[in-house]
Amino acid sequence: MNTGIVSYGAYVPRYRIKPDEIGRVWGVDGAAMGKGLMISQKSVPSPDEDTVTIAVAAARDMMDRVPGVDPKDVGAVYVGSESHPYAVKPTSSIVAEAIGATPAMTAADLEFACKAGTAGLQACLGLVGSGMIRYGVAIGADTSQGAPGDALEYSAAAGGAAYLIGKEGVIAEINKTLSFTTDTPDFWRREGMMYPVHGGRFSGQPAYFRHITSAAKMMLEAMGTKPEDYNHAVFHQPNGKFPTRVAKQLGFAPEQISRGLLTPQIGNCYSGAVPLGLAHVLDAAQPGERIFVVSYGSGAGSDAFDITVTDAMKDYRRGNAPMLDSLLADPLYIDYAIYAKYKDIIKMPEE
């Protein structure tokens, strides 16, 4: 039997802030900044939301769509994130408990900047494919950080998606995955630092574009395919500009990336960016459609996937959980003061 996606779920917080509101506080033309980044607004987690709650919400929706799957058959749970709430205490074990997968399973938190979620997908594919486990769960979720006043503040958002990987009831077969990785330090956050540091323009060509295009070309060559052979393409989206440009460089048409490009509406969800883009594609995907996916994580690496939607999608219960269009339909806009409160930017003195 072929290995692939058996179910998925996604979650994005309801609160939003617009670039012009951020720019107003810092004396910057926020509207121009948003236009340059191709971001009209970004999601903001409420005070009671973090990577754990986002991952749990996505995982529960994932399981609700496959009521015939026993959570006890989940043999692994991996949560990829840059913003795990605990330095020592796994997010993955909390998620596993929340969906009823404990105790006979393995769990781990993963970190590789924005591609930690797709790294979890690859780990689950290997474990399921080898027969070591029946099902694996891979989640990419973040409440992204960006220093106040920094360019990242206009894009760093919150959200995530969860994927159930298995061999039975596969709605989207993962035909192949491969990676391209180097030591390219374009973005980092040392232990104890509140906010990450980025290499500015260096984060573009030698980092993002080199790794995305290299992994993409490797996949096209390995599969003997061309861009026009795919119905959809999802690229890592730190903003709206980079994935649009890299798609054009590789030969993908705007209509091929439009469904999976969510950053203009919700900002950059870091480890959740590509998983969310893929979830939005799957929300409307039909049997036989082919999907090209390439993630990117600073530091730096890209994971590529060639995916085919199967006939099992016809009977898949997508309606058992909210789809992304409904989650994005009714945002609540906040000003910078509320944003600062929700993001805990203002630090109170210790008592």
C-alpha atoms as a printed R data frame, in Angstrom:
    type eleno elety resid chain resno       x      y       z
1   ATOM     1    CA   MET     A     1   0.000  0.000   0.000
2   ATOM     2    CA   ASN     A     2   1.100  3.546  -0.726
3   ATOM     3    CA   THR     A     3   1.880  5.978   2.061
4   ATOM     4    CA   GLY     A     4   0.439  9.448   2.334
5   ATOM     5    CA   ILE     A     5  -2.002 11.843   3.962
6   ATOM     6    CA   VAL     A     6  -4.997 10.155   5.589
7   ATOM     7    CA   SER     A     7  -6.404 13.299   7.204
8   ATOM     8    CA   TYR     A     8  -5.531 16.881   8.063
9   ATOM     9    CA   GLY     A     9  -6.732 19.792  10.175
10  ATOM    10    CA   ALA     A    10  -5.868 23.476  10.426
11  ATOM    11    CA   TYR     A    11  -6.262 26.405  12.789
12  ATOM    12    CA   VAL     A    12  -5.660 30.159  12.525
13  ATOM    13    CA   PRO     A    13  -6.446 32.634  15.349
14  ATOM    14    CA   ARG     A    14  -9.285 35.052  14.657
15  ATOM    15    CA   TYR     A    15  -7.529 38.291  15.614
16  ATOM    16    CA   ARG     A    16  -5.813 40.397  12.922
17  ATOM    17    CA   ILE     A    17  -3.698 43.528  12.737
18  ATOM    18    CA   LYS     A    18  -2.987 45.513   9.570
19  ATOM    19    CA   PRO     A    19   0.427 46.825   8.446
20  ATOM    20    CA   ASP     A    20  -0.726 50.445   8.496
21  ATOM    21    CA   GLU     A    21  -1.618 50.132  12.198
22  ATOM    22    CA   ILE     A    22   1.866 48.770  12.983
23  ATOM    23    CA   GLY     A    23   3.482 51.501  10.904
24  ATOM    24    CA   ARG     A    24   1.414 54.205  12.624
25  ATOM    25    CA   VAL     A    25   3.096 53.410  15.942
26  ATOM    26    CA   TRP     A    26   6.621 53.445  14.533
27  ATOM    27    CA   GLY     A    27   6.250 56.437  12.228
28  ATOM    28    CA   VAL     A    28   6.558 54.263   9.142
29  ATOM    29    CA   ASP     A    29   4.379 54.012   6.054
30  ATOM    30    CA   GLY     A    30   2.891 50.680   7.079
31  ATOM    31    CA   ALA     A    31   0.622 50.484   4.047
32  ATOM    32    CA   ALA     A    32   3.654 50.747   1.764
33  ATOM    33    CA   MET     A    33   5.470 48.134   3.865
34  ATOM    34    CA   GLY     A    34   2.518 45.776   3.580
35  ATOM    35    CA   LYS     A    35   2.294 46.357  -0.163
36  ATOM    36    CA   GLY     A    36   5.998 45.633  -0.578
37  ATOM    37    CA   LEU     A    37   5.685 42.397   1.382
38  ATOM    38    CA   MET     A    38   2.329 41.587  -0.276
39  ATOM    39    CA   ILE     A    39   0.692 41.256   3.152
40  ATOM    40    CA   SER     A    40  -2.625 42.967   3.875
41  ATOM    41    CA   GLN     A    41  -2.981 41.723   7.477
42  ATOM    42    CA   LYS     A    42  -1.593 39.124   9.853
43  ATOM    43    CA   SER     A    43  -3.090 36.788  12.441
44  ATOM    44    CA   VAL     A    44  -2.483 37.416  16.140
45  ATOM    45    CA   PRO     A    45  -2.905 34.824  18.909
46  ATOM    46    CA   SER     A    46  -5.166 35.766  21.801
47  ATOM    47    CA   PRO     A    47  -3.680 35.710  25.338
48  ATOM    48    CA   ASP     A    48  -4.867 32.128  25.889
49  ATOM    49    CA   GLU     A    49  -3.451 30.804  22.600
50  ATOM    50    CA   ASP     A    50   0.025 29.444  21.964
51  ATOM    51    CA   THR     A    51   1.693 26.775  19.847
52  ATOM    52    CA   VAL     A    52   0.183 24.036  22.023
53  ATOM    53    CA   THR     A    53  -3.414 25.230  21.693
54  ATOM    54    CA   ILE     A    54  -3.000 25.778  17.940
55  ATOM    55    CA   ALA     A    55  -1.497 22.302  17.478
56  ATOM    56    CA   VAL     A    56  -4.209 20.675  19.596
57  ATOM    57    CA   ALA     A    57  -7.013 22.423  17.692
58  ATOM    58    CA   ALA     A    58  -5.561 21.352  14.337
59  ATOM    59    CA   ALA     A    59  -4.945 17.772  15.521
60  ATOM    60    CA   ARG     A    60  -8.453 17.378  16.924
61  ATOM    61    CA   ASP     A    61  -9.973 18.577  13.649
62  ATOM    62    CA   MET     A    62  -7.716 16.128  11.822
63  ATOM    63    CA   MET     A    63  -9.029 13.237  13.919
64  ATOM    64    CA   ASP     A    64 -12.665 14.395  13.649
65  ATOM    65    CA   ARG     A    65 -12.457 13.910   9.882
66  ATOM    66    CA   VAL     A    66 -11.519 10.233  10.229
67  ATOM    67    CA   PRO     A    67 -13.849  8.898  12.966
68  ATOM    68    CA   GLY     A    68 -12.958  5.342  11.999
69  ATOM    69    CA   VAL     A    69  -9.305  5.771  12.993
70  ATOM    70    CA   ASP     A    70  -8.508  4.715  16.559
71  ATOM    71    CA   PRO     A    71  -6.175  7.284  18.178
72  ATOM    72    CA   LYS     A    72  -4.427  4.373  19.897
73  ATOM    73    CA   ASP     A    73  -3.141  3.358  16.450
74  ATOM    74    CA   VAL     A    74  -1.142  6.602  16.222
75  ATOM    75    CA   GLY     A    75   2.432  5.522  16.852
76  ATOM    76    CA   ALA     A    76   4.204  8.902  16.632
77  ATOM    77    CA   VAL     A    77   3.430 12.585  17.136
78  ATOM    78    CA   TYR     A    78   5.886 15.256  15.980
79  ATOM    79    CA   VAL     A    79   5.322 18.990  16.441
80  ATOM    80    CA   GLY     A    80   7.574 21.348  14.526
81  ATOM    81    CA   SER     A    81   7.769 24.934  15.761
82  ATOM    82    CA   GLU     A    82  10.017 27.911  16.529
83  ATOM    83    CA   SER     A    83   7.817 28.891  19.451
84  ATOM    84    CA   HIS     A    84   7.313 25.897  21.712
85  ATOM    85    CA   PRO     A    85   6.083 27.427  24.994
86  ATOM    86    CA   TYR     A    86   8.434 25.296  27.083
87  ATOM    87    CA   ALA     A    87  12.200 25.078  26.751
88  ATOM    88    CA   VAL     A    88  12.050 21.786  28.673
89  ATOM    89    CA   LYS     A    89   8.643 20.110  28.325
90  ATOM    90    CA   PRO     A    90   7.403 18.767  24.994
91  ATOM    91    CA   THR     A    91   4.516 20.206  23.052
92  ATOM    92    CA   SER     A    92   4.088 16.853  21.294
93  ATOM    93    CA   SER     A    93   3.166 14.884  24.416
94  ATOM    94    CA   ILE     A    94   0.427 17.400  25.260
95  ATOM    95    CA   VAL     A    95  -1.008 17.061  21.748
96  ATOM    96    CA   ALA     A    96  -0.796 13.262  21.907
97  ATOM    97    CA   GLU     A    97  -2.703 13.254  25.198
98  ATOM    98    CA   ALA     A    98  -5.315 15.645  23.809
99  ATOM    99    CA   ILE     A    99  -6.172 13.358  20.883
100 ATOM   100    CA   GLY     A   100  -6.049 10.150  22.951
101 ATOM   101    CA   ALA     A   101  -2.911  8.678  21.383
102 ATOM   102    CA   THR     A   102  -0.990  8.059  24.628
103 ATOM   103    CA   PRO     A   103   0.716  6.089  26.098
104 ATOM   104    CA   ALA     A   104   1.969  3.496  23.580
105 ATOM   105    CA   MET     A   105   3.598  5.891  21.128
106 ATOM   106    CA   THR     A   106   6.634  8.080  20.602
107 ATOM   107    CA   ALA     A   107   6.609 11.877  20.556
108 ATOM   108    CA   ALA     A   108   9.116 14.647  19.947
109 ATOM   109    CA   ASP     A   109   9.329 18.365  19.314
110 ATOM   110    CA   LEU     A   110  11.178 19.365  16.159
111 ATOM   111    CA   GLU     A   111  12.963 22.579  15.287
112 ATOM   112    CA   PHE     A   112  14.362 23.674  11.937
113 ATOM   113    CA   ALA     A   113  13.087 27.219  11.629
114 ATOM   114    CA   CYS     A   114  10.107 27.302   9.244
115 ATOM   115    CA   LYS     A   115  10.453 23.772   7.863
116 ATOM   116    CA   ALA     A   116  10.151 21.850  11.136
117 ATOM   117    CA   GLY     A   117   6.597 20.830  10.230
118 ATOM   118    CA   THR     A   118   7.590 19.266   6.908
119 ATOM   119    CA   ALA     A   119  10.538 17.555   8.614
120 ATOM   120    CA   GLY     A   120   7.915 15.868  10.822
121 ATOM   121    CA   LEU     A   121   6.051 14.762   7.698
122 ATOM   122    CA   GLN     A   122   9.196 13.097   6.407
123 ATOM   123    CA   ALA     A   123   9.815 11.339   9.735
124 ATOM   124    CA   CYS     A   124   6.254  9.984   9.784
125 ATOM   125    CA   LEU     A   125   6.544  8.854   6.177
126 ATOM   126    CA   GLY     A   126   9.646  6.845   7.046
127 ATOM   127    CA   LEU     A   127   8.135  5.242  10.144
128 ATOM   128    CA   VAL     A   128   4.844  4.365   8.463
129 ATOM   129    CA   GLY     A   129   6.511  3.239   5.258
130 ATOM   130    CA   SER     A   130   8.859  0.908   7.131
131 ATOM   131    CA   GLY     A   131   5.976 -0.667   9.037
132 ATOM   132    CA   MET     A   132   7.210  0.480  12.448
133 ATOM   133    CA   ILE     A   133   3.963  2.361  13.130
134 ATOM   134    CA   ARG     A   134   0.447  2.338  11.663
135 ATOM   135    CA   TYR     A   135  -0.165  6.092  11.740
136 ATOM   136    CA   GLY     A   136   1.963  9.138  12.468
137 ATOM   137    CA   VAL     A   137   0.991 12.740  13.170
138 ATOM   138    CA   ALA     A   138   3.078 15.652  11.882
139 ATOM   139    CA   ILE     A   139   2.227 19.210  12.900
140 ATOM   140    CA   GLY     A   140   3.669 22.569  11.938
141 ATOM   141    CA   ALA     A   141   2.530 25.404  14.212
142 ATOM   142    CA   ASP     A   142   3.880 28.715  15.452
143 ATOM   143    CA   THR     A   143   3.126 31.944  17.242
144 ATOM   144    CA   SER     A   144   5.889 33.691  15.361
145 ATOM   145    CA   GLN     A   145   8.191 36.285  16.881
146 ATOM   146    CA   GLY     A   146   9.247 39.607  15.399
147 ATOM   147    CA   ALA     A   147  10.949 42.420  17.306
148 ATOM   148    CA   PRO     A   148   8.853 45.593  17.738
149 ATOM   149    CA   GLY     A   149   9.637 48.009  14.912
150 ATOM   150    CA   ASP     A   150  11.502 45.374  12.879
151 ATOM   151    CA   ALA     A   151  10.388 44.421   9.358
152 ATOM   152    CA   LEU     A   152   9.436 40.996  10.751
153 ATOM   153    CA   GLU     A   153   6.740 42.573  12.899
154 ATOM   154    CA   TYR     A   154   4.682 43.226   9.778
155 ATOM   155    CA   SER     A   155   4.605 39.537   8.854
156 ATOM   156    CA   ALA     A   156   5.185 37.303  11.922
157 ATOM   157    CA   ALA     A   157   1.827 35.605  12.510
158 ATOM   158    CA   ALA     A   158   0.206 32.563  14.152
159 ATOM   159    CA   GLY     A   159  -1.386 29.359  12.925
160 ATOM   160    CA   GLY     A   160  -0.743 25.729  12.127
161 ATOM   161    CA   ALA     A   161  -1.871 22.501  10.504
162 ATOM   162    CA   ALA     A   162  -1.773 18.809  11.420
163 ATOM   163    CA   TYR     A   163  -1.414 15.765   9.171
164 ATOM   164    CA   LEU     A   164  -2.210 12.114   9.793
165 ATOM   165    CA   ILE     A   165   0.122  9.901   7.781
166 ATOM   166    CA   GLY     A   166  -0.690  6.271   7.052
167 ATOM   167    CA   LYS     A   167  -1.245  3.582   4.424
168 ATOM   168    CA   GLU     A   168  -5.020  3.088   4.774
169 ATOM   169    CA   GLY     A   169  -7.593  5.533   3.458
170 ATOM   170    CA   VAL     A   170  -4.932  7.747   1.883
171 ATOM   171    CA   ILE     A   171  -6.547 10.878   0.425
172 ATOM   172    CA   ALA     A   172  -3.292 12.293  -0.953
173 ATOM   173    CA   GLU     A   173  -0.429  9.968  -1.811
174 ATOM   174    CA   ILE     A   174   3.059 11.334  -1.236
175 ATOM   175    CA   ASN     A   175   4.871  9.999  -4.277
176 ATOM   176    CA   LYS     A   176   8.294 11.250  -3.244
177 ATOM   177    CA   THR     A   177  10.061 13.582  -0.848
178 ATOM   178    CA   LEU     A   178  13.633 14.895  -0.838
179 ATOM   179    CA   SER     A   179  15.618 17.705   0.761
180 ATOM   180    CA   PHE     A   180  18.365 20.244   0.086
181 ATOM   181    CA   THR     A   181  20.247 21.461   3.179
182 ATOM   182    CA   THR     A   182  23.316 23.615   3.865
183 ATOM   183    CA   ASP     A   183  24.779 25.643   6.726
184 ATOM   184    CA   THR     A   184  23.501 29.070   5.658
185 ATOM   185    CA   PRO     A   185  22.913 31.261   8.755
186 ATOM   186    CA   ASP     A   186  20.369 33.747   7.425
187 ATOM   187    CA   PHE     A   187  18.092 33.832  10.487
188 ATOM   188    CA   TRP     A   188  18.595 32.794  14.097
189 ATOM   189    CA   ARG     A   189  17.581 33.249  17.722
190 ATOM   190    CA   ARG     A   190  19.987 32.260  20.471
191 ATOM   191    CA   GLU     A   191  18.858 30.719  23.745
192 ATOM   192    CA   GLY     A   192  17.322 33.400  25.945
193 ATOM   193    CA   MET     A   193  16.782 35.892  23.112
194 ATOM   194    CA   MET     A   194  13.183 37.103  22.828
195 ATOM   195    CA   TYR     A   195  13.305 37.872  19.131
196 ATOM   196    CA   PRO     A   196  15.127 36.400  16.126
197 ATOM   197    CA   VAL     A   197  17.754 38.196  14.067
198 ATOM   198    CA   HIS     A   198  17.742 38.058  10.275
199 ATOM   199    CA   GLY     A   199  20.307 38.697   7.596
200 ATOM   200    CA   GLY     A   200  18.213 41.200   5.646
201 ATOM   201    CA   ARG     A   201  18.807 40.849   1.924
202 ATOM   202    CA   PHE     A   202  21.078 37.872   2.637
203 ATOM   203    CA   SER     A   203  17.933 35.961   3.590
204 ATOM   204    CA   GLY     A   204  16.816 36.165  -0.039
205 ATOM   205    CA   GLN     A   205  19.105 34.933  -2.780
206 ATOM   206    CA   PRO     A   206  21.710 32.749  -0.994
207 ATOM   207    CA   ALA     A   207  19.185 31.455   1.501
208 ATOM   208    CA   TYR     A   208  15.503 31.228   0.501
209 ATOM   209    CA   PHE     A   209  15.828 31.260  -3.290
210 ATOM   210    CA   ARG     A   210  18.840 28.988  -3.536
211 ATOM   211    CA   HIS     A   211  17.339 26.284  -1.336
212 ATOM   212    CA   ILE     A   212  13.797 26.406  -2.720
213 ATOM   213    CA   THR     A   213  14.921 26.321  -6.357
214 ATOM   214    CA   SER     A   214  17.525 23.617  -5.718
215 ATOM   215    CA   ALA     A   215  15.055 21.302  -3.966
216 ATOM   216    CA   ALA     A   216  12.390 22.011  -6.589
217 ATOM   217    CA   LYS     A   217  14.692 21.264  -9.513
218 ATOM   218    CA   MET     A   218  15.897 18.079  -7.815
219 ATOM   219    CA   MET     A   219  12.283 16.929  -7.447
220 ATOM   220    CA   LEU     A   220  11.326 17.760 -11.026
221 ATOM   221    CA   GLU     A   221  14.347 15.854 -12.266
222 ATOM   222    CA   ALA     A   222  13.718 12.874  -9.980
223 ATOM   223    CA   MET     A   223  10.055 12.615 -11.046
224 ATOM   224    CA   GLY     A   224  10.649 13.447 -14.710
225 ATOM   225    CA   THR     A   225   8.021 16.195 -14.500
226 ATOM   226    CA   LYS     A   226   7.582 19.806 -15.539
227 ATOM   227    CA   PRO     A   227   5.815 22.650 -13.695
228 ATOM   228    CA   GLU     A   228   2.804 22.353 -15.985
229 ATOM   229    CA   ASP     A   229   2.263 18.751 -14.814
230 ATOM   230    CA   TYR     A   230   0.956 20.055 -11.455
231 ATOM   231    CA   ASN     A   231  -2.422 21.558 -10.595
232 ATOM   232    CA   HIS     A   232  -1.133 23.329  -7.500
233 ATOM   233    CA   ALA     A   233   2.184 24.444  -6.050
234 ATOM   234    CA   VAL     A   234   2.871 25.529  -2.473
235 ATOM   235    CA   PHE     A   235   6.122 27.270  -1.571
236 ATOM   236    CA   HIS     A   236   7.283 28.585   1.786
237 ATOM   237    CA   GLN     A   237   5.798 32.029   2.199
238 ATOM   238    CA   PRO     A   238   7.605 34.421   4.575
239 ATOM   239    CA   ASN     A   239   5.697 37.100   2.664
240 ATOM   240    CA   GLY     A   240   3.667 37.196  -0.527
241 ATOM   241    CA   LYS     A   241   6.545 38.433  -2.658
242 ATOM   242    CA   PHE     A   242   9.077 35.592  -2.273
243 ATOM   243    CA   PRO     A   243   6.850 32.618  -3.229
244 ATOM   244    CA   THR     A   244   5.408 34.582  -6.155
245 ATOM   245    CA   ARG     A   245   8.896 35.309  -7.440
246 ATOM   246    CA   VAL     A   246  10.267 31.794  -6.905
247 ATOM   247    CA   ALA     A   247   7.243 30.264  -8.654
248 ATOM   248    CA   LYS     A   248   7.905 32.451 -11.683
249 ATOM   249    CA   GLN     A   249  11.600 31.533 -11.666
250 ATOM   250    CA   LEU     A   250  10.705 27.834 -11.699
251 ATOM   251    CA   GLY     A   251   8.060 28.170 -14.404
252 ATOM   252    CA   PHE     A   252   4.865 27.855 -12.344
253 ATOM   253    CA   ALA     A   253   1.898 30.023 -13.372
254 ATOM   254    CA   PRO     A   254   0.152 32.401 -10.912
255 ATOM   255    CA   GLU     A   255  -3.007 30.280 -10.931
256 ATOM   256    CA   GLN     A   256  -1.004 27.245  -9.758
257 ATOM   257    CA   ILE     A   257   0.097 28.979  -6.547
258 ATOM   258    CA   SER     A   258  -2.988 31.086  -5.829
259 ATOM   259    CA   ARG     A   259  -4.840 28.499  -3.709
260 ATOM   260    CA   GLY     A   260  -1.875 27.700  -1.484
261 ATOM   261    CA   LEU     A   261  -0.689 31.285  -0.992
262 ATOM   262    CA   LEU     A   262  -2.216 32.362   2.341
263 ATOM   263    CA   THR     A   263   0.425 34.751   3.679
264 ATOM   264    CA   PRO     A   264  -1.188 37.857   2.116
265 ATOM   265    CA   GLN     A   265  -4.279 37.150   4.263
266 ATOM   266    CA   ILE     A   266  -2.747 35.840   7.508
267 ATOM   267    CA   GLY     A   267   0.973 36.674   7.540
268 ATOM   268    CA   ASN     A   268   3.909 34.319   7.934
269 ATOM   269    CA   CYS     A   269   3.045 31.424  10.250
270 ATOM   270    CA   TYR     A   270   6.636 30.111  10.157
271 ATOM   271    CA   SER     A   271   6.473 26.323  10.687
272 ATOM   272    CA   GLY     A   272   2.761 26.484   9.960
273 ATOM   273    CA   ALA     A   273   3.106 28.365   6.656
274 ATOM   274    CA   VAL     A   274   3.497 25.500   4.175
275 ATOM   275    CA   PRO     A   275   1.262 23.066   6.139
276 ATOM   276    CA   LEU     A   276  -1.497 25.699   6.088
277 ATOM   277    CA   GLY     A   277  -0.993 26.390   2.385
278 ATOM   278    CA   LEU     A   278  -1.247 22.684   1.634
279 ATOM   279    CA   ALA     A   279  -4.358 22.386   3.838
280 ATOM   280    CA   HIS     A   280  -6.044 25.154   1.860
281 ATOM   281    CA   VAL     A   281  -5.267 23.294  -1.363
282 ATOM   282    CA   LEU     A   282  -6.633 20.030   0.063
283 ATOM   283    CA   ASP     A   283  -9.816 21.812   1.165
284 ATOM   284    CA   ALA     A   284 -10.806 22.005  -2.515
285 ATOM   285    CA   ALA     A   285  -8.655 19.299  -4.139
286 ATOM   286    CA   GLN     A   286 -10.186 16.719  -6.447
287 ATOM   287    CA   PRO     A   287  -9.038 13.141  -7.215
288 ATOM   288    CA   GLY     A   288  -6.207 13.025  -9.725
289 ATOM   289    CA   GLU     A   289  -4.899 16.506  -8.983
290 ATOM   290    CA   ARG     A   290  -1.163 16.785  -8.444
291 ATOM   291    CA   ILE     A   291   0.453 19.054  -5.875
292 ATOM   292    CA   PHE     A   292   4.043 20.326  -5.760
293 ATOM   293    CA   VAL     A   293   5.258 21.455  -2.320
294 ATOM   294    CA   VAL     A   294   8.577 22.973  -1.219
295 ATOM   295    CA   SER     A   295   9.149 24.249   2.307
296 ATOM   296    CA   TYR     A   296  12.027 26.364   3.567
297 ATOM   297    CA   GLY     A   297  13.680 26.734   6.933
298 ATOM   298    CA   SER     A   298  16.445 29.181   7.744
299 ATOM   299    CA   GLY     A   299  19.746 27.706   8.704
300 ATOM   300    CA   ALA     A   300  19.028 26.453   5.945
301 ATOM   301    CA   GLY     A   301  17.074 23.760   4.142
302 ATOM   302    CA   SER     A   302  14.123 22.893   1.933
303 ATOM   303    CA   ASP     A   303  11.902 19.789   1.834
304 ATOM   304    CA   ALA     A   304  10.138 18.993  -1.437
305 ATOM   305    CA   PHE     A   305   7.077 16.778  -1.938
306 ATOM   306    CA   ASP     A   306   5.281 15.384  -4.979
307 ATOM   307    CA   ILE     A   307   1.664 14.591  -4.023
308 ATOM   308    CA   THR     A   308  -1.296 13.072  -5.899
309 ATOM   309    CA   VAL     A   309  -4.886 13.346  -4.642
310 ATOM   310    CA   THR     A   310  -6.567  9.919  -4.655
311 ATOM   311    CA   ASP     A   311 -10.123  8.676  -5.214
312 ATOM   312    CA   ALA     A   312 -10.468  8.306  -1.422
313 ATOM   313    CA   MET     A   313 -10.937 12.083  -1.298
314 ATOM   314    CA   LYS     A   314 -14.498 11.569  -2.609
315 ATOM   315    CA   ASP     A   315 -15.531  9.903   0.658
316 ATOM   316    CA   TYR     A   316 -13.311 11.930   2.979
317 ATOM   317    CA   ARG     A   317 -15.312 13.824   5.607
318 ATOM   318    CA   ARG     A   318 -13.888 17.297   5.154
319 ATOM   319    CA   GLY     A   319 -17.109 18.760   6.530
320 ATOM   320    CA   ASN     A   320 -16.527 17.190   9.960
321 ATOM   321    CA   ALA     A   321 -14.228 20.102  10.824
322 ATOM   322    CA   PRO     A   322 -13.962 23.765   9.797
323 ATOM   323    CA   MET     A   323 -12.186 24.397   6.538
324 ATOM   324    CA   LEU     A   324  -9.783 27.294   6.230
325 ATOM   325    CA   ASP     A   325 -12.114 29.571   4.290
326 ATOM   326    CA   SER     A   326 -14.540 29.505   7.220
327 ATOM   327    CA   LEU     A   327 -11.719 30.119   9.719
328 ATOM   328    CA   LEU     A   328 -10.574 33.165   7.746
329 ATOM   329    CA   ALA     A   329 -14.035 34.551   6.993
330 ATOM   330    CA   ASP     A   330 -14.740 36.661  10.081
331 ATOM   331    CA   PRO     A   331 -11.563 38.286  11.455
332 ATOM   332    CA   LEU     A   332 -11.477 40.614  14.454
333 ATOM   333    CA   TYR     A   333  -9.175 43.597  13.902
334 ATOM   334    CA   ILE     A   334  -7.221 45.041  16.812
335 ATOM   335    CA   ASP     A   335  -5.080 48.133  17.348
336 ATOM   336    CA   TYR     A   336  -1.420 48.131  18.342
337 ATOM   337    CA   ALA     A   337  -2.139 48.547  22.053
338 ATOM   338    CA   ILE     A   338  -4.221 45.356  22.167
339 ATOM   339    CA   TYR     A   339  -1.680 43.646  19.919
340 ATOM   340    CA   ALA     A   340   1.125 44.555  22.338
341 ATOM   341    CA   LYS     A   341  -0.912 43.190  25.225
342 ATOM   342    CA   TYR     A   342  -1.759 39.934  23.450
343 ATOM   343    CA   LYS     A   343   1.827 39.412  22.277
344 ATOM   344    CA   ASP     A   344   3.201 40.214  25.737
345 ATOM   345    CA   ILE     A   345   5.438 42.918  24.324
346 ATOM   346    CA   ILE     A   346   5.006 45.098  27.413
347 ATOM   347    CA   LYS     A   347   6.881 43.458  30.269
348 ATOM   348    CA   MET     A   348   5.651 44.147  33.775
349 ATOM   349    CA   PRO     A   349   8.186 44.480  36.611
350 ATOM   350    CA   GLU     A   350   8.559 41.392  38.751
351 ATOM   351    CA   GLU     A   351   6.878 41.585  42.133
